[in-house]
Amino acid sequence: MKPPSERPSTVAADEGPEKRKSKPGKSKPAATFCGTDNPRYLRILAALLTRARTREEIDRIAGASNERAARRST
């Protein structure tokens, strides 16, 4: 490891945590949800608002599951 005097300087190391914080009044406005009229997305959003779901559950809720096809082929 190089001695501290020989290490390359980085912006994050030079500024320190107090200078990296955003300044008051300079933050970006909160993103707004424009919405969707897609029934699949609406079902997924409603389900995710209740609790976390697995990918398989989301596919089933959205109507994109291959569950029925898998049952028929067995």
N, C-alpha and C positions, 0 to 999 in steps of 0.2 A: 504494500500500500504506500502511495506517495505521501510525503509529509504535507501538512495542511497548506503550507505556502506554495506548493507545486500543483495542488489540485485545481482543475478548471473551475472558474466561478460560474454559478448558475443564477438565473434571475430569482428563483424561489428562495435560494439561500441568501441572496443579497437583500431582498426586500423584507423578509421576516413575516410572521403571520399578521402583525398589526397593519401592514401596508397592503396585504392581499385582500383584506375585507373590502366589500363594496362600500362606496361612499353613499351617505344618505341622499335620496333623490335621484340616484343614478341607476337604480335597478330597473330591469325590464318589467313591463306590466304583465300581470298574470295572463296565461293563455286562456282563451275562452273556447268552450266546446260548442261547435257549430251544429252538432246534432247529426242524426242519420235517420233515414226513413226505411232503411233496409231491415226487414223483419228478423233476419238471422242475427244481425248486430244488436238489435234491440233485445232479443231473447238472451244473448250472451251477456250484455251489459246488466240486465236485470238479475241474472243468475250470479254474476260476479259481485254485485252489490250486497248479496246476502252472505257469501263466504268464498274462500279460495276454492278453485276447481282444478281437476286434472285435465290434461289435454283430451282424454277420452270422453270425460263428462261434457266438456265444451263442444266437442264434435257431435255428441248425442243431442245436446240441447239445441244446437244450431241446425240440426237436421242434415249434417254432413257425415254422419257415421255410416260405416259399412257393416254395422252389426247385423242387419237383416240378411245381407248377402252372405256373410260368413256363416250364419245359421243354416241357410239353405244349402250351402255347399258341403256341409258335414253329414 
